[in-house]
């Protein structure tokens, strides 16, 4: 495991300078530090162990983080140590967001503005498809003897229904973050910056909207505000339905991610509880009367 002290010695510009290190909390996959060099702050991100089992492609992440920075919505990469996949980013002065902060009046509209800025930027290196990622995670779970929630396979026919519905009228893909937990937004008072592009890739924009709405536990009014701010007030019900089905797909896929993390991660976190919560949300929606209505609308 690469240590922060080793990283500091590997960057020539930092040698023989005053350096202070402060651990940053909140990372679920990586270890993060604030490093001040002669008073200039950076964020150093050291990858966690066995992240290849979680389908993290570090070359893809680096490429996409640079592209997002070019779009003006992500921090600049100051240094990249490709032999250990360590990224050193400029420090964004602002407040790390929370579910409660992103639920405040007007925040869904601000989130949509940031997402539109990302989606209008340079294309990413690879595509992202939650249906294929779910299949991959199921293979890893079998290979690694990972426990998954009871009844998970019985819902896969409904997942296939969602994919078939989307395929009837596919939307053009755009560069998406795909993993927008509240903590991946930073508010500098003017705009919401996006960080952590481990699962980024070109994707249906309604997955991005559905994913972040689900992570923020948005109610119907906030979901509608997010959708309308992104697509326009005259948006048809089909876009909102796609978004709602992608809220399900976000939980379907990340449930398995969390189950795998519960088996392999060295981070102190209740990943199994995280998986159960998300799977409960997904099944509740797939069992609801609205599920068929959303499929029909799409």
LOMIZA-756556 format. One record per residue (C-alpha): residue number from 1; residue in one letter; x, y, z. Coordinates in pm, 1 decimal, m for minus. Layout:
{num->NUM	residu->A	x->X	y->Y	z->Z} .
...
//
This chain:
{num->1	residu->X	x->0.0	y->0.0	z->0.0} .
{num->2	residu->X	x->140.3	y->338.1	z->m103.9} .
{num->3	residu->X	x->171.5	y->582.9	z->187.3} .
{num->4	residu->X	x->128.7	y->958.5	z->181.1} .
{num->5	residu->X	x->491.5	y->1003.2	z->290.5} .
{num->6	residu->X	x->607.9	y->805.0	z->m12.3} .
{num->7	residu->X	x->393.4	y->1017.2	z->m242.4} .
{num->8	residu->X	x->534.8	y->1341.3	z->m106.2} .
{num->9	residu->X	x->891.4	y->1227.2	z->m177.4} .
{num->10	residu->X	x->794.2	y->1127.7	z->m533.9} .
{num->11	residu->X	x->696.2	y->1480.1	z->m641.4} .
{num->12	residu->X	x->1011.9	y->1678.7	z->m726.4} .
{num->13	residu->X	x->837.5	y->2016.7	z->m693.0} .
{num->14	residu->X	x->765.6	y->1941.6	z->m325.1} .
{num->15	residu->X	x->1115.3	y->1846.1	z->m216.0} .
{num->16	residu->X	x->1286.0	y->2066.4	z->41.4} .
{num->17	residu->X	x->962.9	y->2257.8	z->98.4} .
{num->18	residu->X	x->738.5	y->2298.4	z->400.2} .
{num->19	residu->X	x->469.2	y->2028.7	z->378.2} .
{num->20	residu->X	x->178.5	y->1962.3	z->614.8} .
{num->21	residu->X	x->m61.2	y->1668.6	z->582.2} .
{num->22	residu->X	x->m420.2	y->1639.7	z->706.4} .
{num->23	residu->X	x->m633.5	y->1326.3	z->647.0} .
{num->24	residu->X	x->m969.3	y->1388.2	z->479.3} .
{num->25	residu->X	x->m1267.2	y->1179.2	z->585.7} .
{num->26	residu->X	x->m1551.2	y->1042.7	z->377.3} .
{num->27	residu->X	x->m1383.0	y->829.0	z->109.6} .
{num->28	residu->X	x->m1549.2	y->490.3	z->52.6} .
{num->29	residu->X	x->m1291.9	y->354.3	z->m193.9} .
{num->30	residu->X	x->m976.5	y->562.3	z->m153.7} .
{num->31	residu->X	x->m772.1	y->738.4	z->113.5} .
{num->32	residu->X	x->m764.3	y->1116.3	z->76.9} .
{num->33	residu->X	x->m539.7	y->1384.5	z->223.4} .
{num->34	residu->X	x->m514.9	y->1761.5	z->221.9} .
{num->35	residu->X	x->m149.5	y->1845.7	z->163.5} .
{num->36	residu->X	x->m26.6	y->2203.1	z->196.7} .
{num->37	residu->X	x->302.7	y->2283.5	z->25.5} .
{num->38	residu->X	x->441.8	y->2621.2	z->127.1} .
{num->39	residu->X	x->82.7	y->2715.1	z->210.6} .
{num->40	residu->X	x->m65.2	y->2598.1	z->m121.7} .
{num->41	residu->X	x->m329.6	y->2327.6	z->m63.4} .
{num->42	residu->X	x->m378.1	y->2012.7	z->m271.2} .
{num->43	residu->X	x->m587.5	y->1698.3	z->m240.1} .
{num->44	residu->X	x->m397.4	y->1369.5	z->m270.4} .
{num->45	residu->X	x->m606.5	y->1065.4	z->m356.6} .
{num->46	residu->X	x->m450.5	y->721.0	z->m292.5} .
{num->47	residu->X	x->m649.7	y->427.5	z->m439.4} .
{num->48	residu->X	x->m781.7	y->157.4	z->m212.4} .
{num->49	residu->X	x->m690.2	y->m210.6	z->m239.5} .
{num->50	residu->X	x->m851.6	y->m446.9	z->m492.6} .
{num->51	residu->X	x->m1053.6	y->m172.3	z->m660.4} .
{num->52	residu->X	x->m1021.0	y->m361.1	z->m989.9} .
{num->53	residu->X	x->m1285.0	y->m598.7	z->m849.4} .
{num->54	residu->X	x->m1516.6	y->m297.0	z->m832.8} .
{num->55	residu->X	x->m1458.3	y->m225.5	z->m1204.3} .
{num->56	residu->X	x->m1248.5	y->84.7	z->m1142.1} .
{num->57	residu->X	x->m1031.1	y->161.7	z->m1445.5} .
{num->58	residu->X	x->m769.0	y->411.3	z->m1327.5} .
{num->59	residu->X	x->m660.4	y->511.5	z->m1679.8} .
{num->60	residu->X	x->m1022.4	y->587.0	z->m1763.3} .
{num->61	residu->X	x->m1063.4	y->782.6	z->m1440.2} .
{num->62	residu->X	x->m755.4	y->996.7	z->m1509.9} .
{num->63	residu->X	x->m859.3	y->1069.8	z->m1868.3} .
{num->64	residu->X	x->m1211.9	y->1163.1	z->m1765.3} .
{num->65	residu->X	x->m1105.2	y->1374.1	z->m1467.5} .
{num->66	residu->X	x->m889.8	y->1578.5	z->m1705.8} .
{num->67	residu->X	x->m1180.8	y->1613.0	z->m1948.8} .
{num->68	residu->X	x->m1413.3	y->1725.6	z->m1668.1} .
{num->69	residu->X	x->m1152.7	y->1979.3	z->m1560.0} .
{num->70	residu->X	x->m1140.9	y->2111.2	z->m1916.9} .
{num->71	residu->X	x->m1518.8	y->2148.5	z->m1897.7} .
{num->72	residu->X	x->m1464.1	y->2374.2	z->m1595.6} .
{num->73	residu->X	x->m1664.0	y->2161.1	z->m1355.3} .
{num->74	residu->X	x->m1388.9	y->1955.1	z->m1183.9} .
{num->75	residu->X	x->m1061.3	y->2049.1	z->m1014.1} .
{num->76	residu->X	x->m739.0	y->2066.4	z->m1212.2} .
{num->77	residu->X	x->m502.3	y->1770.1	z->m1186.2} .
{num->78	residu->X	x->m172.6	y->1907.6	z->m1061.1} .
{num->79	residu->X	x->21.2	y->1579.7	z->m1067.8} .
{num->80	residu->X	x->m48.8	y->1218.8	z->m1161.7} .
{num->81	residu->X	x->174.2	y->930.0	z->m1055.6} .
{num->82	residu->X	x->73.6	y->665.3	z->m1306.1} .
{num->83	residu->X	x->286.6	y->388.8	z->m1154.8} .
{num->84	residu->X	x->71.1	y->393.2	z->m838.8} .
{num->85	residu->X	x->m239.0	y->566.4	z->m984.8} .
{num->86	residu->X	x->m217.8	y->851.8	z->m735.3} .
{num->87	residu->X	x->m387.6	y->1175.4	z->m833.5} .
{num->88	residu->X	x->m296.8	y->1515.8	z->m688.2} .
{num->89	residu->X	x->m570.9	y->1773.9	z->m741.4} .
{num->90	residu->X	x->m601.5	y->2144.9	z->m685.8} .
{num->91	residu->X	x->m792.7	y->2220.6	z->m369.0} .
{num->92	residu->X	x->m1141.0	y->2363.7	z->m421.7} .
{num->93	residu->X	x->m1237.6	y->2611.1	z->m151.9} .
{num->94	residu->X	x->m1597.0	y->2535.1	z->m69.7} .
{num->95	residu->X	x->m1838.7	y->2327.0	z->133.4} .
{num->96	residu->X	x->m1864.2	y->1952.8	z->80.5} .
{num->97	residu->X	x->m2231.5	y->1885.7	z->24.4} .
{num->98	residu->X	x->m2466.2	y->1661.9	z->222.3} .
{num->99	residu->X	x->m2811.2	y->1518.9	z->149.6} .
{num->100	residu->X	x->m2971.1	y->1787.6	z->364.5} .
{num->101	residu->X	x->m2779.8	y->2070.1	z->191.8} .
{num->102	residu->X	x->m2869.6	y->1945.9	z->m157.5} .
{num->103	residu->X	x->m3235.1	y->1924.8	z->m53.9} .
{num->104	residu->X	x->m3256.0	y->2297.1	z->19.6} .
{num->105	residu->X	x->m3470.8	y->2519.4	z->m207.2} .
{num->106	residu->X	x->m3318.3	y->2574.2	z->m550.6} .
{num->107	residu->X	x->m3044.6	y->2312.9	z->m512.1} .
{num->108	residu->X	x->m3187.4	y->2063.1	z->m765.3} .
{num->109	residu->X	x->m3175.9	y->2341.9	z->m1025.0} .
{num->110	residu->X	x->m2814.1	y->2423.0	z->m937.6} .
{num->111	residu->X	x->m2727.2	y->2054.1	z->m960.2} .
{num->112	residu->X	x->m2883.4	y->2036.3	z->m1307.7} .
{num->113	residu->X	x->m2675.7	y->2335.9	z->m1416.8} .
{num->114	residu->X	x->m2353.2	y->2165.9	z->m1308.7} .
{num->115	residu->X	x->m2452.3	y->1840.4	z->m1478.0} .
{num->116	residu->X	x->m2532.6	y->2021.8	z->m1802.5} .
{num->117	residu->X	x->m2188.3	y->2183.0	z->m1791.3} .
{num->118	residu->X	x->m2022.7	y->1842.1	z->m1749.3} .
{num->119	residu->X	x->m2238.9	y->1680.9	z->m2018.0} .
{num->120	residu->X	x->m2155.6	y->1955.9	z->m2268.0} .
{num->121	residu->X	x->m1781.9	y->1902.4	z->m2216.7} .
{num->122	residu->X	x->m1531.4	y->1673.1	z->m2390.9} .
{num->123	residu->X	x->m1632.9	y->1311.9	z->m2442.6} .
{num->124	residu->X	x->m1498.3	y->1060.5	z->m2193.1} .
{num->125	residu->X	x->m1268.0	y->770.8	z->m2276.0} .
{num->126	residu->X	x->m1512.7	y->482.1	z->m2233.2} .
{num->127	residu->X	x->m1885.7	y->427.3	z->m2205.3} .
{num->128	residu->X	x->m2067.2	y->339.0	z->m1882.5} .
{num->129	residu->X	x->m2360.3	y->97.7	z->m1877.6} .
{num->130	residu->X	x->m2515.9	y->m1.3	z->m1545.1} .
{num->131	residu->X	x->m2678.8	y->m309.3	z->m1699.5} .
{num->132	residu->X	x->m2340.3	y->m449.0	z->m1804.7} .
{num->133	residu->X	x->m2178.5	y->m340.9	z->m1477.3} .
{num->134	residu->X	x->m2445.6	y->m527.6	z->m1282.8} .
{num->135	residu->X	x->m2367.0	y->m843.4	z->m1480.4} .
{num->136	residu->X	x->m1996.9	y->m796.4	z->m1405.3} .
{num->137	residu->X	x->m2059.7	y->m749.7	z->m1033.4} .
{num->138	residu->X	x->m2269.7	y->m1067.0	z->m1026.3} .
{num->139	residu->X	x->m1974.4	y->m1256.8	z->m1177.5} .
{num->140	residu->X	x->m1736.3	y->m1110.8	z->m918.7} .
{num->141	residu->X	x->m1978.8	y->m1197.1	z->m639.5} .
{num->142	residu->X	x->m1986.3	y->m1558.2	z->m756.4} .
{num->143	residu->X	x->m1609.5	y->m1581.5	z->m800.1} .
{num->144	residu->X	x->m1531.3	y->m1421.7	z->m464.4} .
{num->145	residu->X	x->m1811.2	y->m1595.7	z->m269.8} .
{num->146	residu->X	x->m1971.3	y->m1259.6	z->m190.0} .
{num->147	residu->X	x->m2303.8	y->m1263.0	z->m6.8} .
{num->148	residu->X	x->m2574.1	y->m1069.7	z->m191.5} .
{num->149	residu->X	x->m2924.8	y->m978.5	z->m69.1} .
{num->150	residu->X	x->m3181.6	y->m1258.7	z->m61.7} .
{num->151	residu->X	x->m3398.6	y->m1273.5	z->m371.4} .
{num->152	residu->X	x->m3167.6	y->m1060.3	z->m585.3} .
{num->153	residu->X	x->m3174.0	y->m1294.8	z->m891.3} .
{num->154	residu->X	x->m3553.8	y->m1308.7	z->m892.9} .
{num->155	residu->X	x->m3568.9	y->m939.0	z->m986.2} .
{num->156	residu->X	x->m3332.2	y->m964.3	z->m1283.6} .
{num->157	residu->X	x->m3621.5	y->m1017.4	z->m1531.7} .
{num->158	residu->X	x->m3751.4	y->m673.7	z->m1428.4} .
{num->159	residu->X	x->m3406.3	y->m526.2	z->m1481.5} .
{num->160	residu->X	x->m3413.1	y->m667.8	z->m1833.7} .
{num->161	residu->X	x->m3755.1	y->m508.0	z->m1886.8} .
{num->162	residu->X	x->m3605.1	y->m170.5	z->m1799.0} .
{num->163	residu->X	x->m3322.0	y->m220.0	z->m2047.1} .
{num->164	residu->X	x->m3562.5	y->m320.3	z->m2324.7} .
{num->165	residu->X	x->m3776.8	y->m14.1	z->m2255.7} .
{num->166	residu->X	x->m3476.3	y->217.6	z->m2276.4} .
{num->167	residu->X	x->m3365.3	y->54.9	z->m2602.7} .
{num->168	residu->X	x->m3694.2	y->151.3	z->m2772.8} .
{num->169	residu->X	x->m3601.0	y->521.0	z->m2774.8} .
{num->170	residu->X	x->m3235.5	y->558.3	z->m2670.2} .
{num->171	residu->X	x->m3100.9	y->900.3	z->m2578.5} .
{num->172	residu->X	x->m2763.3	y->1023.1	z->m2710.3} .
{num->173	residu->X	x->m2492.3	y->953.8	z->m2454.6} .
{num->174	residu->X	x->m2298.6	y->1233.1	z->m2285.9} .
{num->175	residu->X	x->m1997.3	y->1236.5	z->m2049.7} .
{num->176	residu->X	x->m2145.8	y->1140.4	z->m1712.1} .
{num->177	residu->X	x->m2010.4	y->1111.2	z->m1358.3} .
{num->178	residu->X	x->m2246.5	y->820.6	z->m1270.4} .
{num->179	residu->X	x->m2176.4	y->813.9	z->m895.8} .
{num->180	residu->X	x->m2309.1	y->1138.4	z->m755.9} .
{num->181	residu->X	x->m2325.7	y->1094.8	z->m382.7} .
{num->182	residu->X	x->m2383.0	y->1422.6	z->m201.1} .
{num->183	residu->X	x->m2015.2	y->1431.9	z->m98.6} .
{num->184	residu->X	x->m1910.3	y->1440.4	z->m464.1} .
{num->185	residu->X	x->m2049.6	y->1793.9	z->m493.2} .
{num->186	residu->X	x->m1855.3	y->2093.3	z->m355.9} .
{num->187	residu->X	x->m2025.2	y->2431.7	z->m332.8} .
{num->188	residu->X	x->m1793.9	y->2732.2	z->m368.1} .
{num->189	residu->X	x->m2088.1	y->2971.2	z->m337.8} .
{num->190	residu->X	x->m2113.1	y->3023.3	z->m713.5} .
{num->191	residu->X	x->m2135.8	y->2673.7	z->m858.4} .
{num->192	residu->X	x->m2134.6	y->2310.3	z->m758.6} .
{num->193	residu->X	x->m1806.3	y->2142.0	z->m850.1} .
{num->194	residu->X	x->m1791.8	y->1766.7	z->m914.1} .
{num->195	residu->X	x->m1519.6	y->1536.9	z->m781.2} .
{num->196	residu->X	x->m1427.0	y->1165.6	z->m789.5} .
{num->197	residu->X	x->m1461.4	y->1026.8	z->m1141.8} .
{num->198	residu->X	x->m1395.9	y->657.9	z->m1071.9} .
{num->199	residu->X	x->m1712.9	y->542.1	z->m1245.4} .
{num->200	residu->X	x->m1737.1	y->812.2	z->m1508.1} .
{num->201	residu->X	x->m1817.1	y->732.5	z->m1869.2} .
{num->202	residu->X	x->m2038.5	y->831.2	z->m2158.3} .
{num->203	residu->X	x->m2395.0	y->742.1	z->m2063.5} .
{num->204	residu->X	x->m2765.2	y->822.4	z->m2091.6} .
{num->205	residu->X	x->m2806.7	y->1158.4	z->m1910.5} .
{num->206	residu->X	x->m3117.4	y->1031.9	z->m1731.2} .
{num->207	residu->X	x->m2899.7	y->781.0	z->m1546.0} .
{num->208	residu->X	x->m2699.3	y->1075.2	z->m1410.4} .
{num->209	residu->X	x->m3017.4	y->1251.9	z->m1303.0} .
{num->210	residu->X	x->m3171.1	y->937.6	z->m1156.7} .
{num->211	residu->X	x->m2853.4	y->839.1	z->m975.2} .
{num->212	residu->X	x->m2807.9	y->1171.6	z->m800.3} .
{num->213	residu->X	x->m3180.7	y->1203.1	z->m721.3} .
{num->214	residu->X	x->m3170.3	y->860.0	z->m560.7} .
{num->215	residu->X	x->m2851.9	y->929.6	z->m365.2} .
{num->216	residu->X	x->m3004.1	y->1251.9	z->m230.4} .
{num->217	residu->X	x->m3332.7	y->1070.7	z->m152.3} .
{num->218	residu->X	x->m3522.7	y->1338.8	z->m341.9} .
{num->219	residu->X	x->m3899.4	y->1346.3	z->m313.3} .
{num->220	residu->X	x->m4115.3	y->1372.0	z->m626.0} .
{num->221	residu->X	x->m4112.2	y->1752.9	z->m628.3} .
{num->222	residu->X	x->m3732.9	y->1770.6	z->m620.7} .
{num->223	residu->X	x->m3707.2	y->1497.9	z->m886.8} .
{num->224	residu->X	x->m3933.9	y->1702.2	z->m1111.3} .
{num->225	residu->X	x->m3736.3	y->2020.0	z->m1046.6} .
{num->226	residu->X	x->m3410.6	y->1844.4	z->m1136.3} .
{num->227	residu->X	x->m3559.0	y->1698.3	z->m1454.2} .
{num->228	residu->X	x->m3722.4	y->2025.7	z->m1563.2} .
{num->229	residu->X	x->m3407.7	y->2229.4	z->m1492.1} .
{num->230	residu->X	x->m3205.9	y->1988.9	z->m1707.5} .
{num->231	residu->X	x->m3440.5	y->1927.2	z->m2001.4} .
{num->232	residu->X	x->m3667.3	y->2234.5	z->m1984.4} .
{num->233	residu->X	x->m4004.4	y->2302.8	z->m1827.1} .
{num->234	residu->X	x->m4193.7	y->2152.1	z->m2122.8} .
{num->235	residu->X	x->m4024.5	y->1813.3	z->m2079.0} .
{num->236	residu->X	x->m4256.4	y->1517.4	z->m2139.4} .
{num->237	residu->X	x->m4331.3	y->1247.3	z->m1887.1} .
{num->238	residu->X	x->m4101.3	y->1006.2	z->m2069.2} .
{num->239	residu->X	x->m3786.3	y->1185.7	z->m1943.9} .
{num->240	residu->X	x->m3906.8	y->1180.8	z->m1585.0} .
{num->241	residu->X	x->m4001.6	y->813.2	z->m1619.2} .
{num->242	residu->X	x->m3655.3	y->730.3	z->m1756.2} .
{num->243	residu->X	x->m3508.7	y->913.9	z->m1461.6} .
{num->244	residu->X	x->m3724.8	y->718.3	z->m1214.8} .
{num->245	residu->X	x->m3630.9	y->383.1	z->m1372.8} .
{num->246	residu->X	x->m3264.8	y->484.5	z->m1358.7} .
{num->247	residu->X	x->m3308.3	y->560.7	z->m989.9} .
{num->248	residu->X	x->m3392.5	y->192.0	z->m959.3} .
{num->249	residu->X	x->m3094.2	y->89.1	z->m1171.8} .
{num->250	residu->X	x->m2862.6	y->301.0	z->m960.2} .
{num->251	residu->X	x->m2964.4	y->103.4	z->m652.5} .
{num->252	residu->X	x->m2964.6	y->m231.0	z->m837.6} .
{num->253	residu->X	x->m2599.9	y->m187.1	z->m940.0} .
{num->254	residu->X	x->m2457.6	y->m13.8	z->m635.7} .
{num->255	residu->X	x->m2618.6	y->m275.7	z->m409.2} .
{num->256	residu->X	x->m2374.0	y->m528.7	z->m553.7} .
{num->257	residu->X	x->m2086.5	y->m280.7	z->m529.4} .
{num->258	residu->X	x->m2154.2	y->m244.5	z->m158.6} .
{num->259	residu->X	x->m2185.7	y->m620.9	z->m108.3} .
{num->260	residu->X	x->m1845.3	y->m671.1	z->m271.1} .
{num->261	residu->X	x->m1699.3	y->m390.4	z->m60.8} .
{num->262	residu->X	x->m1832.5	y->m562.2	z->251.4} .
{num->263	residu->X	x->m1614.1	y->m859.2	z->157.0} .
{num->264	residu->X	x->m1294.3	y->m689.9	z->36.5} .
{num->265	residu->X	x->m1269.2	y->m336.9	z->180.0} .
{num->266	residu->X	x->m1030.8	y->m242.6	z->461.4} .
{num->267	residu->X	x->m1224.7	y->81.3	z->527.4} .
{num->268	residu->X	x->m1429.2	y->92.2	z->847.3} .
{num->269	residu->X	x->m1780.0	y->129.0	z->707.7} .
{num->270	residu->X	x->m2108.6	y->m64.6	z->717.3} .
{num->271	residu->X	x->m2113.2	y->m162.3	z->351.3} .
{num->272	residu->X	x->m2356.5	y->m448.6	z->409.0} .
{num->273	residu->X	x->m2608.2	y->m214.0	z->569.3} .
{num->274	residu->X	x->m2556.3	y->20.5	z->273.9} .
{num->275	residu->X	x->m2633.7	y->m267.5	z->34.7} .
{num->276	residu->X	x->m2948.1	y->m372.6	z->219.9} .
{num->277	residu->X	x->m3081.8	y->m14.9	z->226.2} .
{num->278	residu->X	x->m3035.0	y->27.8	z->m147.7} .
{num->279	residu->X	x->m3177.5	y->m310.0	z->m234.7} .
{num->280	residu->X	x->m3482.4	y->m236.3	z->m22.8} .
{num->281	residu->X	x->m3541.4	y->87.1	z->m213.4} .
{num->282	residu->X	x->m3499.6	y->m86.2	z->m550.8} .
{num->283	residu->X	x->m3737.8	y->m371.5	z->m477.7} .
{num->284	residu->X	x->m3999.3	y->m140.8	z->m328.2} .
{num->285	residu->X	x->m4009.0	y->55.3	z->m654.2} .
{num->286	residu->X	x->m4003.8	y->m251.4	z->m879.3} .
{num->287	residu->X	x->m4296.8	y->m391.6	z->m679.3} .
{num->288	residu->X	x->m4495.2	y->m67.2	z->m697.9} .
{num->289	residu->X	x->m4788.8	y->m4.1	z->m937.6} .
{num->290	residu->X	x->m4595.5	y->293.3	z->m1078.9} .
{num->291	residu->X	x->m4323.6	y->62.6	z->m1214.8} .
{num->292	residu->X	x->m4542.4	y->m46.9	z->m1507.9} .
{num->293	residu->X	x->m4651.5	y->310.6	z->m1568.4} .
{num->294	residu->X	x->m4288.3	y->423.7	z->m1595.9} .
{num->295	residu->X	x->m4208.2	y->142.4	z->m1839.0} .
{num->296	residu->X	x->m4507.7	y->237.0	z->m2052.7} .
{num->297	residu->X	x->m4413.3	y->606.4	z->m2050.9} .
{num->298	residu->X	x->m4060.4	y->525.1	z->m2167.4} .
//
